Amino acid sequence: MTSVSLPAYAKLNLTLDILRKRDDGYHDLQMVMQTVELHDEVTVSLSEGDGITCRCGEIPGDESNLAVRAARAFFEGAGVAPRGLDIDIEKHIPVQAGMAGGSADAAATLRALRRLLKPDLLGVELERIAARVGSDVPFCVRGGTALAEGRGERLTSLRAAPEFHVLLCKPDFSISTPELFARVRISELWRRPDTNGMLAALHRGDEEGVLSRVRNVFEAVLPPEYREVFHIKERLHALGAEATAMTGSGPTVFGLYRDYAAVRDAYIILAEEYEQTYLTRFV
Ligand code: ATP
């Protein structure tokens, strides 16, 4: 076997809470994360020589690409001699959107390299390597429904969430994650998620309980120039969504639906209003 292709699934935050600012400057987070079917397609092929080439649509395939950084981290962390690689990424996940697209590509690269070069490498070892690439990469390696703590790298797998349909909408701007964190004053945060309530609802398989607890505390610190996020939330509610929130540090907004006909009809309308509108589901 010299080539492996894998889907690199995007993620949503069903909850996102910021607990405290740490001495090292990072924040301690508490997030319930969920994999969705929207994915990039990552193909990793062994090649002659010892260089790594990467094609990633419009995004540079140089050393800044998270897939390339993941490959380097794999060789270092798994004790495998570096070798030539060709990484081909077909992008479908919107970029800088709060959906961990780059982290998903990194995770798929790690899983492909394990399959190609070290099939007996344990999952915990792969997640340890993943954490060195980025905070969201361990979750992207594991997938499903999970509680992520610390910077996002400390994971607890949860019972799979109810199978909701998802309508995603990315407005035509990006939000800088550091800029949002800089606006956070922990004592002034309001409308924080009820994470324990969400965990209990997931455990019970309680659809209403999950829907009513979807929340992202970053919405409370969004500067006025990003108010379109709230407009999209209102549109989604008007179009029948049973819960809405921004994912990660945004700006993508999602709506959850139980009924396929409802989400399909909403998709047709919203796609007329926003170019980057996607219909997907939990996986
Ligand atoms: P998160 O949800 O983890 O905050 P995001 O969805 O906001 O992530 P990404 O799409 O992962 O953001 O991209 C963030 C930045 O990372 C982009 O500016 C991009 O240039 C860079 N990047 C590096 N590698 C990749 C990749 N393989 N795919 C997408 N972006 C990448």
py3Dmol code that shows the C-alpha trace and the ligand (Angstrom):
import py3Dmol

protein = """\
ATOM      1  CA  MET A   1       0.000   0.000   0.000  1.00  0.00           C
ATOM      2  CA  THR A   2       1.494   3.359  -1.017  1.00  0.00           C
ATOM      3  CA  SER A   3      -1.522   5.684  -0.865  1.00  0.00           C
ATOM      4  CA  VAL A   4      -4.458   6.270   1.504  1.00  0.00           C
ATOM      5  CA  SER A   5      -7.468   8.588   1.021  1.00  0.00           C
ATOM      6  CA  LEU A   6      -9.549   9.605   4.028  1.00  0.00           C
ATOM      7  CA  PRO A   7     -12.397  12.033   4.697  1.00  0.00           C
ATOM      8  CA  ALA A   8     -11.417  14.919   7.005  1.00  0.00           C
ATOM      9  CA  TYR A   9     -14.642  15.818   8.798  1.00  0.00           C
ATOM     10  CA  ALA A  10     -15.492  19.316  10.020  1.00  0.00           C
ATOM     11  CA  LYS A  11     -16.646  19.961  13.586  1.00  0.00           C
ATOM     12  CA  LEU A  12     -19.238  22.075  15.346  1.00  0.00           C
ATOM     13  CA  ASN A  13     -19.321  23.354  18.894  1.00  0.00           C
ATOM     14  CA  LEU A  14     -22.598  22.370  20.527  1.00  0.00           C
ATOM     15  CA  THR A  15     -21.319  24.346  23.502  1.00  0.00           C
ATOM     16  CA  LEU A  16     -18.301  26.597  23.972  1.00  0.00           C
ATOM     17  CA  ASP A  17     -17.445  28.067  27.371  1.00  0.00           C
ATOM     18  CA  ILE A  18     -14.373  29.950  28.536  1.00  0.00           C
ATOM     19  CA  LEU A  19     -13.519  29.110  32.136  1.00  0.00           C
ATOM     20  CA  ARG A  20     -10.432  31.137  32.952  1.00  0.00           C
ATOM     21  CA  LYS A  21      -7.325  32.796  31.598  1.00  0.00           C
ATOM     22  CA  ARG A  22      -4.212  30.794  32.439  1.00  0.00           C
ATOM     23  CA  ASP A  23      -0.811  32.020  33.506  1.00  0.00           C
ATOM     24  CA  ASP A  24       0.624  30.923  30.145  1.00  0.00           C
ATOM     25  CA  GLY A  25      -1.748  33.337  28.344  1.00  0.00           C
ATOM     26  CA  TYR A  26      -4.073  30.640  26.963  1.00  0.00           C
ATOM     27  CA  HIS A  27      -7.648  30.168  28.130  1.00  0.00           C
ATOM     28  CA  ASP A  28      -9.129  27.053  29.693  1.00  0.00           C
ATOM     29  CA  LEU A  29     -12.116  26.035  27.620  1.00  0.00           C
ATOM     30  CA  GLN A  30     -14.968  23.615  27.996  1.00  0.00           C
ATOM     31  CA  MET A  31     -16.587  22.574  24.724  1.00  0.00           C
ATOM     32  CA  VAL A  32     -18.947  19.871  23.555  1.00  0.00           C
ATOM     33  CA  MET A  33     -17.736  19.059  20.053  1.00  0.00           C
ATOM     34  CA  GLN A  34     -19.544  17.224  17.283  1.00  0.00           C
ATOM     35  CA  THR A  35     -18.291  15.836  13.965  1.00  0.00           C
ATOM     36  CA  VAL A  36     -20.378  16.626  10.873  1.00  0.00           C
ATOM     37  CA  GLU A  37     -20.411  14.936   7.494  1.00  0.00           C
ATOM     38  CA  LEU A  38     -19.072  17.957   5.567  1.00  0.00           C
ATOM     39  CA  HIS A  39     -15.467  16.999   4.814  1.00  0.00           C
ATOM     40  CA  ASP A  40     -12.289  17.595   2.860  1.00  0.00           C
ATOM     41  CA  GLU A  41     -10.775  14.614   1.078  1.00  0.00           C
ATOM     42  CA  VAL A  42      -7.151  13.991   2.046  1.00  0.00           C
ATOM     43  CA  THR A  43      -4.926  11.636   0.034  1.00  0.00           C
ATOM     44  CA  VAL A  44      -1.468  10.829   1.388  1.00  0.00           C
ATOM     45  CA  SER A  45       0.905   8.994  -0.967  1.00  0.00           C
ATOM     46  CA  LEU A  46       4.417   7.752  -0.319  1.00  0.00           C
ATOM     47  CA  SER A  47       6.821   9.218  -2.874  1.00  0.00           C
ATOM     48  CA  GLU A  48      10.458   8.977  -3.894  1.00  0.00           C
ATOM     49  CA  GLY A  49      12.969  11.207  -2.110  1.00  0.00           C
ATOM     50  CA  ASP A  50      12.436  12.792   1.286  1.00  0.00           C
ATOM     51  CA  GLY A  51      10.474  15.986   0.598  1.00  0.00           C
ATOM     52  CA  ILE A  52       6.821  16.683   1.406  1.00  0.00           C
ATOM     53  CA  THR A  53       4.663  18.223  -1.298  1.00  0.00           C
ATOM     54  CA  CYS A  54       1.137  19.386  -0.540  1.00  0.00           C
ATOM     55  CA  ARG A  55      -1.681  20.701  -2.741  1.00  0.00           C
ATOM     56  CA  CYS A  56      -4.555  22.314  -0.861  1.00  0.00           C
ATOM     57  CA  GLY A  57      -6.725  24.314  -3.275  1.00  0.00           C
ATOM     58  CA  GLU A  58      -6.190  28.045  -2.701  1.00  0.00           C
ATOM     59  CA  ILE A  59      -4.351  27.494   0.581  1.00  0.00           C
ATOM     60  CA  PRO A  60      -0.539  27.356   0.535  1.00  0.00           C
ATOM     61  CA  GLY A  61       0.827  23.810   0.686  1.00  0.00           C
ATOM     62  CA  ASP A  62       4.069  24.957   2.318  1.00  0.00           C
ATOM     63  CA  GLU A  63       5.335  24.353   5.857  1.00  0.00           C
ATOM     64  CA  SER A  64       2.499  26.517   7.239  1.00  0.00           C
ATOM     65  CA  ASN A  65      -0.090  23.977   6.099  1.00  0.00           C
ATOM     66  CA  LEU A  66      -1.401  22.000   9.055  1.00  0.00           C
ATOM     67  CA  ALA A  67      -1.291  18.756   7.058  1.00  0.00           C
ATOM     68  CA  VAL A  68       2.440  19.238   6.413  1.00  0.00           C
ATOM     69  CA  ARG A  69       3.001  20.115  10.077  1.00  0.00           C
ATOM     70  CA  ALA A  70       1.092  16.970  11.044  1.00  0.00           C
ATOM     71  CA  ALA A  71       3.313  14.823   8.791  1.00  0.00           C
ATOM     72  CA  ARG A  72       6.471  16.297  10.376  1.00  0.00           C
ATOM     73  CA  ALA A  73       5.030  15.745  13.867  1.00  0.00           C
ATOM     74  CA  PHE A  74       4.195  12.139  12.942  1.00  0.00           C
ATOM     75  CA  PHE A  75       7.753  11.330  11.873  1.00  0.00           C
ATOM     76  CA  GLU A  76       9.115  12.900  15.051  1.00  0.00           C
ATOM     77  CA  GLY A  77       6.525  11.550  17.493  1.00  0.00           C
ATOM     78  CA  ALA A  78       5.988   8.050  16.099  1.00  0.00           C
ATOM     79  CA  GLY A  79       9.676   7.278  15.697  1.00  0.00           C
ATOM     80  CA  VAL A  80       9.341   6.666  11.960  1.00  0.00           C
ATOM     81  CA  ALA A  81      12.185   7.703   9.619  1.00  0.00           C
ATOM     82  CA  PRO A  82      11.070  10.733   7.550  1.00  0.00           C
ATOM     83  CA  ARG A  83      10.318   9.920   3.931  1.00  0.00           C
ATOM     84  CA  GLY A  84       8.891  11.474   0.807  1.00  0.00           C
ATOM     85  CA  LEU A  85       5.177  12.287   0.821  1.00  0.00           C
ATOM     86  CA  ASP A  86       2.653  13.749  -1.518  1.00  0.00           C
ATOM     87  CA  ILE A  87      -0.421  15.185   0.240  1.00  0.00           C
ATOM     88  CA  ASP A  88      -3.413  16.113  -1.858  1.00  0.00           C
ATOM     89  CA  ILE A  89      -6.286  17.963  -0.154  1.00  0.00           C
ATOM     90  CA  GLU A  90      -9.599  18.567  -1.858  1.00  0.00           C
ATOM     91  CA  LYS A  91     -11.085  21.422   0.204  1.00  0.00           C
ATOM     92  CA  HIS A  92     -14.805  21.564   0.899  1.00  0.00           C
ATOM     93  CA  ILE A  93     -14.812  22.866   4.495  1.00  0.00           C
ATOM     94  CA  PRO A  94     -14.940  26.674   4.539  1.00  0.00           C
ATOM     95  CA  VAL A  95     -11.611  28.207   5.607  1.00  0.00           C
ATOM     96  CA  GLN A  96     -11.217  30.304   8.775  1.00  0.00           C
ATOM     97  CA  ALA A  97     -14.776  29.532   9.629  1.00  0.00           C
ATOM     98  CA  GLY A  98     -14.696  27.988  13.129  1.00  0.00           C
ATOM     99  CA  MET A  99     -15.088  24.499  11.695  1.00  0.00           C
ATOM    100  CA  ALA A 100     -11.518  23.270  12.265  1.00  0.00           C
ATOM    101  CA  GLY A 101     -10.897  22.640   8.554  1.00  0.00           C
ATOM    102  CA  GLY A 102      -7.113  22.793   8.897  1.00  0.00           C
ATOM    103  CA  SER A 103      -7.164  20.635  12.025  1.00  0.00           C
ATOM    104  CA  ALA A 104      -9.340  18.087  10.228  1.00  0.00           C
ATOM    105  CA  ASP A 105      -6.802  17.866   7.395  1.00  0.00           C
ATOM    106  CA  ALA A 106      -4.004  17.433   9.934  1.00  0.00           C
ATOM    107  CA  ALA A 107      -5.937  14.655  11.684  1.00  0.00           C
ATOM    108  CA  ALA A 108      -6.678  12.836   8.415  1.00  0.00           C
ATOM    109  CA  THR A 109      -2.984  13.086   7.491  1.00  0.00           C
ATOM    110  CA  LEU A 110      -1.998  11.527  10.822  1.00  0.00           C
ATOM    111  CA  ARG A 111      -4.513   8.698  10.423  1.00  0.00           C
ATOM    112  CA  ALA A 112      -3.367   8.056   6.852  1.00  0.00           C
ATOM    113  CA  LEU A 113       0.299   7.965   7.910  1.00  0.00           C
ATOM    114  CA  ARG A 114      -0.497   5.543  10.725  1.00  0.00           C
ATOM    115  CA  ARG A 115      -2.188   3.263   8.220  1.00  0.00           C
ATOM    116  CA  LEU A 116       0.702   3.533   5.742  1.00  0.00           C
ATOM    117  CA  LEU A 117       3.674   3.398   8.066  1.00  0.00           C
ATOM    118  CA  LYS A 118       2.821   2.275  11.624  1.00  0.00           C
ATOM    119  CA  PRO A 119      -0.525   0.447  11.872  1.00  0.00           C
ATOM    120  CA  ASP A 120       0.131  -0.705  15.443  1.00  0.00           C
ATOM    121  CA  LEU A 121       0.456   2.868  16.787  1.00  0.00           C
ATOM    122  CA  LEU A 122      -2.116   3.255  19.569  1.00  0.00           C
ATOM    123  CA  GLY A 123      -4.930   5.810  19.357  1.00  0.00           C
ATOM    124  CA  VAL A 124      -3.685   7.575  22.505  1.00  0.00           C
ATOM    125  CA  GLU A 125      -0.240   7.914  20.933  1.00  0.00           C
ATOM    126  CA  LEU A 126      -1.712   9.371  17.753  1.00  0.00           C
ATOM    127  CA  GLU A 127      -3.759  11.859  19.819  1.00  0.00           C
ATOM    128  CA  ARG A 128      -0.614  12.829  21.754  1.00  0.00           C
ATOM    129  CA  ILE A 129       1.133  13.627  18.465  1.00  0.00           C
ATOM    130  CA  ALA A 130      -2.019  15.429  17.295  1.00  0.00           C
ATOM    131  CA  ALA A 131      -1.972  17.731  20.349  1.00  0.00           C
ATOM    132  CA  ARG A 132       1.464  18.988  19.273  1.00  0.00           C
ATOM    133  CA  VAL A 133       0.024  20.112  15.939  1.00  0.00           C
ATOM    134  CA  GLY A 134      -2.946  22.060  17.339  1.00  0.00           C
ATOM    135  CA  SER A 135      -5.570  22.123  20.088  1.00  0.00           C
ATOM    136  CA  ASP A 136      -8.440  20.868  17.884  1.00  0.00           C
ATOM    137  CA  VAL A 137      -6.440  18.130  16.148  1.00  0.00           C
ATOM    138  CA  PRO A 138      -6.893  15.407  18.831  1.00  0.00           C
ATOM    139  CA  PHE A 139     -10.664  15.811  18.606  1.00  0.00           C
ATOM    140  CA  CYS A 140     -10.490  15.599  14.816  1.00  0.00           C
ATOM    141  CA  VAL A 141      -8.502  12.358  15.139  1.00  0.00           C
ATOM    142  CA  ARG A 142     -11.098  10.865  17.475  1.00  0.00           C
ATOM    143  CA  GLY A 143     -14.344  12.297  16.043  1.00  0.00           C
ATOM    144  CA  GLY A 144     -17.927  11.711  17.161  1.00  0.00           C
ATOM    145  CA  THR A 145     -19.305  13.585  20.159  1.00  0.00           C
ATOM    146  CA  ALA A 146     -16.824  14.595  22.870  1.00  0.00           C
ATOM    147  CA  LEU A 147     -16.162  17.004  25.712  1.00  0.00           C
ATOM    148  CA  ALA A 148     -12.962  18.959  25.040  1.00  0.00           C
ATOM    149  CA  GLU A 149     -11.239  20.740  27.918  1.00  0.00           C
ATOM    150  CA  GLY A 150      -8.002  22.592  28.583  1.00  0.00           C
ATOM    151  CA  ARG A 151      -7.122  24.312  25.290  1.00  0.00           C
ATOM    152  CA  GLY A 152      -9.340  21.719  23.612  1.00  0.00           C
ATOM    153  CA  GLU A 153      -6.874  18.851  23.640  1.00  0.00           C
ATOM    154  CA  ARG A 154      -8.212  17.017  26.743  1.00  0.00           C
ATOM    155  CA  LEU A 155     -10.979  14.763  25.470  1.00  0.00           C
ATOM    156  CA  THR A 156     -13.748  12.688  26.993  1.00  0.00           C
ATOM    157  CA  SER A 157     -15.807  10.719  24.470  1.00  0.00           C
ATOM    158  CA  LEU A 158     -19.572  11.003  24.964  1.00  0.00           C
ATOM    159  CA  ARG A 159     -22.568   9.002  23.890  1.00  0.00           C
ATOM    160  CA  ALA A 160     -23.255   9.898  20.244  1.00  0.00           C
ATOM    161  CA  ALA A 161     -25.559  12.922  19.993  1.00  0.00           C
ATOM    162  CA  PRO A 162     -29.018  12.510  18.434  1.00  0.00           C
ATOM    163  CA  GLU A 163     -28.716  12.530  14.636  1.00  0.00           C
ATOM    164  CA  PHE A 164     -29.668  16.106  13.826  1.00  0.00           C
ATOM    165  CA  HIS A 165     -29.573  17.665  10.384  1.00  0.00           C
ATOM    166  CA  VAL A 166     -27.433  20.793  10.163  1.00  0.00           C
ATOM    167  CA  LEU A 167     -27.770  23.931   8.088  1.00  0.00           C
ATOM    168  CA  LEU A 168     -24.498  25.864   8.039  1.00  0.00           C
ATOM    169  CA  CYS A 169     -24.064  29.425   6.876  1.00  0.00           C
ATOM    170  CA  LYS A 170     -20.821  31.378   6.681  1.00  0.00           C
ATOM    171  CA  PRO A 171     -21.110  35.124   6.158  1.00  0.00           C
ATOM    172  CA  ASP A 172     -18.641  36.771   3.831  1.00  0.00           C
ATOM    173  CA  PHE A 173     -15.992  37.713   6.416  1.00  0.00           C
ATOM    174  CA  SER A 174     -13.615  35.981   8.780  1.00  0.00           C
ATOM    175  CA  ILE A 175     -13.085  36.571  12.486  1.00  0.00           C
ATOM    176  CA  SER A 176      -9.664  36.530  14.100  1.00  0.00           C
ATOM    177  CA  THR A 177      -9.610  34.070  17.020  1.00  0.00           C
ATOM    178  CA  PRO A 178      -6.956  36.041  18.997  1.00  0.00           C
ATOM    179  CA  GLU A 179      -8.997  39.224  18.518  1.00  0.00           C
ATOM    180  CA  LEU A 180     -12.051  37.566  20.063  1.00  0.00           C
ATOM    181  CA  PHE A 181     -10.104  36.099  22.973  1.00  0.00           C
ATOM    182  CA  ALA A 182      -8.668  39.567  23.638  1.00  0.00           C
ATOM    183  CA  ARG A 183     -12.228  40.867  24.144  1.00  0.00           C
ATOM    184  CA  VAL A 184     -13.048  38.263  26.772  1.00  0.00           C
ATOM    185  CA  ARG A 185     -13.414  39.460  30.388  1.00  0.00           C
ATOM    186  CA  ILE A 186     -14.347  36.270  32.223  1.00  0.00           C
ATOM    187  CA  SER A 187     -16.288  38.043  34.983  1.00  0.00           C
ATOM    188  CA  GLU A 188     -18.374  39.893  32.397  1.00  0.00           C
ATOM    189  CA  LEU A 189     -19.363  36.893  30.286  1.00  0.00           C
ATOM    190  CA  TRP A 190     -23.084  36.339  30.201  1.00  0.00           C
ATOM    191  CA  ARG A 191     -25.339  33.651  28.756  1.00  0.00           C
ATOM    192  CA  ARG A 192     -22.771  30.971  29.391  1.00  0.00           C
ATOM    193  CA  PRO A 193     -23.639  27.429  28.344  1.00  0.00           C
ATOM    194  CA  ASP A 194     -24.959  24.912  30.836  1.00  0.00           C
ATOM    195  CA  THR A 195     -22.267  22.338  30.015  1.00  0.00           C
ATOM    196  CA  ASN A 196     -23.244  19.888  32.757  1.00  0.00           C
ATOM    197  CA  GLY A 197     -26.860  20.061  31.633  1.00  0.00           C
ATOM    198  CA  MET A 198     -25.727  19.381  28.044  1.00  0.00           C
ATOM    199  CA  LEU A 199     -23.659  16.378  29.167  1.00  0.00           C
ATOM    200  CA  ALA A 200     -26.634  14.971  31.093  1.00  0.00           C
ATOM    201  CA  ALA A 201     -28.994  15.524  28.142  1.00  0.00           C
ATOM    202  CA  LEU A 202     -26.572  13.756  25.783  1.00  0.00           C
ATOM    203  CA  HIS A 203     -26.256  10.885  28.247  1.00  0.00           C
ATOM    204  CA  ARG A 204     -30.052  10.501  28.360  1.00  0.00           C
ATOM    205  CA  GLY A 205     -30.378  10.837  24.574  1.00  0.00           C
ATOM    206  CA  ASP A 206     -32.744  13.743  25.298  1.00  0.00           C
ATOM    207  CA  GLU A 207     -33.180  15.638  22.002  1.00  0.00           C
ATOM    208  CA  GLU A 208     -35.045  18.605  23.521  1.00  0.00           C
ATOM    209  CA  GLY A 209     -32.496  18.829  26.312  1.00  0.00           C
ATOM    210  CA  VAL A 210     -29.623  18.976  23.825  1.00  0.00           C
ATOM    211  CA  LEU A 211     -31.349  21.494  21.537  1.00  0.00           C
ATOM    212  CA  SER A 212     -32.160  23.845  24.398  1.00  0.00           C
ATOM    213  CA  ARG A 213     -28.541  23.922  25.609  1.00  0.00           C
ATOM    214  CA  VAL A 214     -26.707  24.723  22.356  1.00  0.00           C
ATOM    215  CA  ARG A 215     -24.713  27.863  23.155  1.00  0.00           C
ATOM    216  CA  ASN A 216     -21.403  29.615  22.405  1.00  0.00           C
ATOM    217  CA  VAL A 217     -20.146  32.212  24.865  1.00  0.00           C
ATOM    218  CA  PHE A 218     -18.102  33.941  22.116  1.00  0.00           C
ATOM    219  CA  GLU A 219     -21.383  35.363  20.807  1.00  0.00           C
ATOM    220  CA  ALA A 220     -21.419  37.598  23.889  1.00  0.00           C
ATOM    221  CA  VAL A 221     -18.173  39.342  22.909  1.00  0.00           C
ATOM    222  CA  LEU A 222     -18.714  39.753  19.167  1.00  0.00           C
ATOM    223  CA  PRO A 223     -17.928  43.321  18.104  1.00  0.00           C
ATOM    224  CA  PRO A 224     -20.745  45.223  16.316  1.00  0.00           C
ATOM    225  CA  GLU A 225     -19.189  44.827  12.861  1.00  0.00           C
ATOM    226  CA  TYR A 226     -19.971  41.105  13.035  1.00  0.00           C
ATOM    227  CA  ARG A 227     -23.669  41.514  13.879  1.00  0.00           C
ATOM    228  CA  GLU A 228     -24.596  39.625  10.714  1.00  0.00           C
ATOM    229  CA  VAL A 229     -23.992  36.497  12.806  1.00  0.00           C
ATOM    230  CA  PHE A 230     -27.126  37.393  14.790  1.00  0.00           C
ATOM    231  CA  HIS A 231     -29.042  38.145  11.618  1.00  0.00           C
ATOM    232  CA  ILE A 232     -28.215  34.643  10.313  1.00  0.00           C
ATOM    233  CA  LYS A 233     -29.321  33.130  13.628  1.00  0.00           C
ATOM    234  CA  GLU A 234     -32.655  34.940  13.293  1.00  0.00           C
ATOM    235  CA  ARG A 235     -33.021  33.764   9.678  1.00  0.00           C
ATOM    236  CA  LEU A 236     -32.332  30.175  10.734  1.00  0.00           C
ATOM    237  CA  HIS A 237     -34.949  30.374  13.493  1.00  0.00           C
ATOM    238  CA  ALA A 238     -37.443  31.860  11.067  1.00  0.00           C
ATOM    239  CA  LEU A 239     -36.642  28.965   8.720  1.00  0.00           C
ATOM    240  CA  GLY A 240     -37.510  26.384  11.361  1.00  0.00           C
ATOM    241  CA  ALA A 241     -34.174  25.658  13.090  1.00  0.00           C
ATOM    242  CA  GLU A 242     -34.701  24.210  16.571  1.00  0.00           C
ATOM    243  CA  ALA A 243     -31.354  25.525  17.873  1.00  0.00           C
ATOM    244  CA  THR A 244     -28.743  27.923  16.496  1.00  0.00           C
ATOM    245  CA  ALA A 245     -25.255  29.021  17.492  1.00  0.00           C
ATOM    246  CA  MET A 246     -21.994  30.287  16.089  1.00  0.00           C
ATOM    247  CA  THR A 247     -19.358  27.539  15.961  1.00  0.00           C
ATOM    248  CA  GLY A 248     -15.865  28.032  17.440  1.00  0.00           C
ATOM    249  CA  SER A 249     -14.678  31.608  17.050  1.00  0.00           C
ATOM    250  CA  GLY A 250     -16.992  31.967  14.075  1.00  0.00           C
ATOM    251  CA  PRO A 251     -18.228  33.361  11.917  1.00  0.00           C
ATOM    252  CA  THR A 252     -20.092  30.240  10.702  1.00  0.00           C
ATOM    253  CA  VAL A 253     -23.542  29.839  12.218  1.00  0.00           C
ATOM    254  CA  PHE A 254     -25.420  26.555  12.335  1.00  0.00           C
ATOM    255  CA  GLY A 255     -29.029  25.563  12.785  1.00  0.00           C
ATOM    256  CA  LEU A 256     -30.134  22.130  13.996  1.00  0.00           C
ATOM    257  CA  TYR A 257     -33.189  20.333  12.646  1.00  0.00           C
ATOM    258  CA  ARG A 258     -34.865  17.020  13.369  1.00  0.00           C
ATOM    259  CA  ASP A 259     -36.900  16.987  10.196  1.00  0.00           C
ATOM    260  CA  TYR A 260     -35.173  16.455   6.830  1.00  0.00           C
ATOM    261  CA  ALA A 261     -37.915  18.112   4.761  1.00  0.00           C
ATOM    262  CA  ALA A 262     -37.673  21.222   6.969  1.00  0.00           C
ATOM    263  CA  VAL A 263     -33.893  21.523   6.663  1.00  0.00           C
ATOM    264  CA  ARG A 264     -33.980  20.890   2.907  1.00  0.00           C
ATOM    265  CA  ASP A 265     -36.588  23.638   2.375  1.00  0.00           C
ATOM    266  CA  ALA A 266     -34.625  26.017   4.607  1.00  0.00           C
ATOM    267  CA  TYR A 267     -31.427  25.242   2.675  1.00  0.00           C
ATOM    268  CA  ILE A 268     -33.053  26.145  -0.651  1.00  0.00           C
ATOM    269  CA  ILE A 269     -34.109  29.553   0.708  1.00  0.00           C
ATOM    270  CA  LEU A 270     -30.942  30.419   2.642  1.00  0.00           C
ATOM    271  CA  ALA A 271     -28.648  29.378  -0.234  1.00  0.00           C
ATOM    272  CA  GLU A 272     -30.296  32.166  -2.274  1.00  0.00           C
ATOM    273  CA  GLU A 273     -29.233  34.676   0.397  1.00  0.00           C
ATOM    274  CA  TYR A 274     -25.754  33.398   1.321  1.00  0.00           C
ATOM    275  CA  GLU A 275     -23.262  31.859  -1.097  1.00  0.00           C
ATOM    276  CA  GLN A 276     -21.618  29.737   1.592  1.00  0.00           C
ATOM    277  CA  THR A 277     -24.571  27.680   2.784  1.00  0.00           C
ATOM    278  CA  TYR A 278     -24.196  23.958   3.442  1.00  0.00           C
ATOM    279  CA  LEU A 279     -26.571  21.157   4.299  1.00  0.00           C
ATOM    280  CA  THR A 280     -25.002  18.423   6.407  1.00  0.00           C
ATOM    281  CA  ARG A 281     -25.654  16.188   9.424  1.00  0.00           C
ATOM    282  CA  PHE A 282     -24.058  14.780  12.545  1.00  0.00           C
ATOM    283  CA  VAL A 283     -21.823  11.730  12.043  1.00  0.00           C
TER     284      VAL A 283
END
"""
ligand_1 = """\
31
ATP
P -10.739 26.503 14.170
O -12.164 26.110 14.146
O -9.799 25.408 14.638
O -10.473 27.844 14.814
P -10.922 27.529 11.549
O -11.980 26.710 10.889
O -11.349 28.847 12.099
O -10.265 26.662 12.680
P -9.101 26.831 9.473
O -9.994 26.695 8.293
O -8.631 25.600 10.128
O -9.766 27.798 10.568
O -7.876 27.722 8.992
C -7.243 28.642 9.806
C -5.962 29.109 9.107
O -5.076 27.998 8.978
C -6.189 29.626 7.698
O -5.884 30.991 7.705
C -5.246 28.856 6.788
O -4.419 29.679 6.032
C -4.410 28.019 7.733
N -4.293 26.613 7.269
C -3.209 25.850 7.351
N -3.427 24.631 6.857
C -4.703 24.598 6.447
C -5.508 23.605 5.837
N -5.028 22.392 5.541
N -6.796 23.919 5.577
C -7.290 25.141 5.896
N -6.558 26.120 6.448
C -5.272 25.869 6.728
"""
view = py3Dmol.view(width=600, height=400)
view.addModel(protein, "pdb")
view.setStyle({"model": 0}, {"cartoon": {"style": "trace"}})
view.addModel(ligand_1, "xyz")
view.setStyle({"model": 1}, {"stick": {}})
view.zoomTo()
view.show()
